[in-house]
Amino acid sequence: MTTGKPQHFLLDIDGAIAQVALARPERKNPLTFQSYAELRDWFRALHYRDDIKAVIFAPNGGNFCSGGDVFEIIGPLLDKDMKGLLEFTRMTGDLVKAMIACGKPVIAAVDGVAAGAGAILAMASDIRIATPQAKTAFLFNRVGLAGCDMGACAMLPRIIGQSRAAELLYTGRAMSAEEGERWGFYSRLVDSVDLEMEARALAGRIAEGPAFGNMMTKTMLAQEWSMGLEQAIEAEAQAQAICMQTADFRRAYEAFAAKRKPVFEGN
């Protein structure tokens, strides 16, 4: 399990809330081979950490993430053979899979640019809030590639609808913050000065909840994509029966009976 200080992104842990951000604000926080891999490994390890109950993916210096670094990723990719290219594209997809499988709710707090892989990081989060200045662009088409990157063709239509997703993926144009909220990509818009406070308040509310129950919710949200309705209802019956065996379920009942707020401990 990776527990040391990361070398290629910023990490701040405050109680049960972890905040991550990319570390190159002078370049609008592009990703590199190293930051992709380190974020992937951190999210994979997060699945086994009981001390963290919610994650904020934050902006840095007024921008979220400008995507893959042109000179440190795009340029070197031109010299790779098919095996090397596939290793890279699988690694980027593995970051999305690690975020989905980490067992902790992830909140994307988006300000400024969220482009290319940066838009994907926001998409792969459970909840997204943004400032009015946020510009979200799935711009793979504009660099000569397909829009089907890191799960975009599977996930984006489920969030904003097939036609809207297709427009963004075919054109690579930026989705404004207002469009993003209206289409359901963003839960709400907040002023830049309030973004961190709002994200932390939301993360705190989640962290106060039943960690095992939240993990099960996140698991079901991902797994039920490939289920029919009958399978989904049965899967949720099993998941809820498991949650009913937790001590947190009993704590909630006892708190309700005593007319006090429950204090969940995650077991």
VMD Tcl script that draws the C-alpha trace (Angstrom):
set ca {
  {0.00 0.00 0.00}
  {1.30 3.45 -0.94}
  {1.37 5.64 2.17}
  {4.32 7.97 1.57}
  {4.16 11.55 0.35}
  {3.43 11.66 -3.39}
  {6.07 13.11 -5.67}
  {3.92 14.13 -8.63}
  {0.70 15.53 -7.14}
  {-0.36 17.39 -4.02}
  {-2.00 15.53 -1.15}
  {-3.51 16.98 2.01}
  {-5.25 14.77 4.56}
  {-7.39 16.52 7.15}
  {-9.14 14.06 9.41}
  {-11.17 11.69 7.24}
  {-10.96 13.88 4.13}
  {-8.17 13.66 1.55}
  {-7.64 16.46 -0.94}
  {-5.60 15.84 -4.07}
  {-4.56 18.35 -6.73}
  {-2.12 18.46 -9.59}
  {1.04 20.36 -8.89}
  {1.90 22.52 -11.90}
  {-0.32 25.60 -11.75}
  {1.99 27.56 -14.06}
  {0.98 25.13 -16.86}
  {-2.66 24.81 -15.77}
  {-1.82 21.48 -14.09}
  {-1.11 19.06 -16.94}
  {-0.71 15.35 -16.32}
  {2.55 13.53 -16.97}
  {3.39 9.85 -17.25}
  {4.52 10.00 -13.63}
  {1.46 11.77 -12.22}
  {-0.89 9.42 -14.09}
  {0.86 6.40 -12.58}
  {1.15 7.85 -9.09}
  {-2.51 8.89 -8.98}
  {-3.51 5.43 -10.23}
  {-1.48 3.77 -7.49}
  {-2.80 6.13 -4.80}
  {-6.43 5.51 -5.70}
  {-5.80 1.77 -5.84}
  {-4.28 1.86 -2.33}
  {-7.14 4.05 -1.09}
  {-9.47 1.07 -1.28}
  {-7.64 -0.43 1.71}
  {-7.53 2.70 3.88}
  {-10.16 3.00 6.59}
  {-8.95 6.41 7.80}
  {-10.09 8.26 4.66}
  {-13.82 8.49 4.03}
  {-14.10 11.10 1.27}
  {-11.83 12.61 -1.38}
  {-11.78 16.05 -2.98}
  {-10.07 16.41 -6.38}
  {-9.27 20.11 -6.23}
  {-8.01 22.80 -8.60}
  {-4.68 24.53 -8.11}
  {-3.96 28.12 -9.05}
  {-7.35 28.71 -10.64}
  {-7.39 25.67 -12.93}
  {-8.35 22.01 -12.51}
  {-6.29 20.16 -15.14}
  {-5.29 20.94 -18.73}
  {-4.93 17.26 -19.73}
  {-1.83 15.42 -20.87}
  {1.28 17.57 -21.06}
  {1.96 18.39 -24.72}
  {5.72 18.11 -24.43}
  {6.02 15.40 -21.75}
  {3.27 13.07 -23.04}
  {2.00 13.99 -26.51}
  {5.44 14.41 -28.05}
  {6.94 11.18 -26.65}
  {3.86 9.20 -27.76}
  {4.76 9.92 -31.39}
  {7.87 7.76 -30.98}
  {6.19 4.77 -29.31}
  {5.23 1.56 -31.10}
  {1.78 0.01 -30.78}
  {2.74 -1.97 -27.67}
  {4.02 1.17 -25.96}
  {0.96 3.18 -26.97}
  {-1.39 0.51 -25.64}
  {0.53 0.38 -22.36}
  {-0.04 4.13 -22.02}
  {-3.75 4.13 -22.93}
  {-4.38 1.22 -20.57}
  {-2.58 3.07 -17.78}
  {-4.76 6.14 -18.23}
  {-7.87 3.97 -18.18}
  {-6.56 2.25 -15.06}
  {-6.64 5.61 -13.26}
  {-10.36 5.94 -14.01}
  {-10.97 2.36 -12.91}
  {-9.03 3.00 -9.70}
  {-11.12 6.09 -8.94}
  {-14.32 4.11 -9.49}
  {-13.12 1.15 -7.41}
  {-11.51 3.08 -4.53}
  {-14.54 2.64 -2.26}
  {-14.63 6.32 -1.27}
  {-16.88 9.07 -2.67}
  {-14.83 11.46 -4.82}
  {-15.85 15.10 -5.24}
  {-14.40 17.06 -8.18}
  {-14.16 20.78 -7.41}
  {-13.59 22.33 -10.84}
  {-12.33 25.82 -11.54}
  {-10.94 27.18 -14.79}
  {-9.70 24.64 -17.30}
  {-10.72 20.98 -17.17}
  {-9.60 19.73 -20.56}
  {-8.87 16.34 -22.11}
  {-7.87 13.98 -19.33}
  {-8.77 16.74 -16.87}
  {-12.38 16.57 -18.04}
  {-12.19 12.79 -17.62}
  {-10.99 13.14 -14.01}
  {-14.03 15.28 -13.30}
  {-16.29 12.83 -15.15}
  {-14.91 9.85 -13.17}
  {-15.67 11.55 -9.84}
  {-18.91 10.78 -8.03}
  {-19.99 14.39 -7.55}
  {-18.92 17.49 -9.46}
  {-19.24 21.12 -8.40}
  {-17.74 24.02 -10.33}
  {-17.27 27.75 -10.56}
  {-18.87 29.88 -13.31}
  {-15.38 30.13 -14.83}
  {-15.07 26.36 -15.39}
  {-14.54 25.29 -19.00}
  {-14.78 21.55 -19.56}
  {-13.57 20.17 -22.89}
  {-13.27 16.57 -24.06}
  {-10.88 17.78 -26.74}
  {-9.39 14.50 -28.00}
  {-10.97 15.06 -31.42}
  {-9.05 18.34 -31.74}
  {-5.69 16.56 -31.51}
  {-6.61 14.00 -34.17}
  {-7.88 11.28 -31.83}
  {-11.24 9.66 -31.11}
  {-13.52 10.88 -28.37}
  {-13.53 7.39 -26.85}
  {-10.84 8.03 -24.25}
  {-10.65 6.69 -20.70}
  {-14.31 5.63 -20.69}
  {-15.80 8.85 -22.10}
  {-18.14 7.12 -24.57}
  {-19.52 4.92 -21.80}
  {-19.78 7.42 -18.96}
  {-20.47 10.84 -20.46}
  {-23.76 9.87 -22.22}
  {-25.03 8.46 -18.93}
  {-24.34 11.78 -17.22}
  {-25.54 14.34 -19.79}
  {-27.35 12.29 -22.44}
  {-26.30 10.71 -25.73}
  {-26.80 13.69 -28.06}
  {-25.06 16.21 -25.82}
  {-22.18 13.84 -25.18}
  {-21.85 13.12 -28.89}
  {-21.68 16.83 -29.69}
  {-18.89 17.41 -27.17}
  {-16.93 14.32 -28.26}
  {-17.28 15.00 -32.01}
  {-16.37 18.68 -31.81}
  {-14.05 18.91 -28.81}
  {-15.65 22.22 -27.91}
  {-15.71 23.49 -24.35}
  {-18.82 22.96 -22.26}
  {-19.54 26.12 -20.29}
  {-20.16 25.95 -16.57}
  {-23.78 26.97 -17.12}
  {-24.28 24.19 -19.67}
  {-22.57 21.73 -17.35}
  {-24.95 22.53 -14.51}
  {-28.03 22.59 -16.74}
  {-27.11 19.25 -18.30}
  {-26.39 17.56 -14.97}
  {-22.62 17.26 -15.33}
  {-22.22 19.64 -12.38}
  {-24.45 19.40 -9.32}
  {-24.17 23.15 -8.75}
  {-22.08 26.23 -9.43}
  {-20.44 28.24 -6.66}
  {-18.26 31.33 -6.60}
  {-14.52 30.76 -6.87}
  {-13.91 32.06 -3.35}
  {-16.42 29.54 -1.99}
  {-15.39 26.47 -4.00}
  {-13.02 24.89 -1.48}
  {-15.35 25.65 1.44}
  {-18.32 24.11 -0.40}
  {-16.32 21.03 -1.42}
  {-15.06 20.53 2.12}
  {-18.52 20.98 3.60}
  {-19.90 18.35 1.24}
  {-16.98 16.00 1.90}
  {-17.43 16.50 5.63}
  {-21.11 15.63 5.44}
  {-20.28 12.47 3.51}
  {-17.44 11.55 5.89}
  {-19.85 11.77 8.83}
  {-22.04 9.11 7.21}
  {-21.68 5.33 7.33}
  {-18.42 4.59 5.51}
  {-19.33 0.98 4.77}
  {-22.73 2.03 3.46}
  {-21.16 4.71 1.26}
  {-18.69 2.18 -0.10}
  {-21.58 -0.13 -0.95}
  {-23.45 2.71 -2.65}
  {-20.42 3.53 -4.78}
  {-19.97 -0.14 -5.64}
  {-23.59 -0.50 -6.71}
  {-23.54 2.71 -8.75}
  {-20.69 1.23 -10.78}
  {-21.81 -2.39 -10.99}
  {-25.44 -1.74 -11.90}
  {-24.45 -0.16 -15.22}
  {-24.18 -3.63 -16.69}
  {-27.23 -5.13 -14.96}
  {-30.82 -5.48 -16.00}
  {-33.48 -4.15 -13.64}
  {-34.21 -7.51 -12.03}
  {-30.49 -8.14 -11.46}
  {-30.07 -4.66 -10.01}
  {-32.95 -5.05 -7.57}
  {-31.58 -8.40 -6.39}
  {-28.04 -6.99 -6.08}
  {-29.36 -4.10 -4.00}
  {-31.31 -6.50 -1.79}
  {-28.12 -8.41 -1.07}
  {-26.09 -5.22 -0.55}
  {-28.65 -3.79 1.86}
  {-28.86 -7.06 3.81}
  {-25.09 -6.92 4.25}
  {-25.30 -3.31 5.46}
  {-27.99 -4.33 7.97}
  {-25.37 -6.49 9.69}
  {-23.12 -3.51 10.42}
  {-22.78 -1.84 13.79}
  {-23.55 1.50 12.14}
  {-27.06 0.27 11.32}
  {-27.61 -0.52 15.00}
  {-26.09 2.82 16.02}
  {-28.55 4.63 13.78}
  {-31.50 2.80 15.32}
  {-30.32 3.43 18.87}
  {-29.71 7.11 18.12}
  {-33.18 7.46 16.56}
  {-34.78 5.79 19.59}
  {-32.87 8.13 21.91}
  {-33.71 11.19 19.74}
  {-30.07 12.04 19.06}
  {-27.87 12.26 15.98}
  {-26.08 8.99 15.16}
  {-22.29 8.90 15.22}
  {-21.12 6.42 12.61}
  {-17.81 4.58 13.04}
  {-17.59 2.79 9.71}
  {-18.13 -0.78 10.89}
}
mol new
graphics top color blue
foreach p $ca { graphics top sphere $p radius 0.5 }
foreach p [lrange $ca 0 end-1] q [lrange $ca 1 end] { graphics top cylinder $p $q radius 0.2 }
display resetview
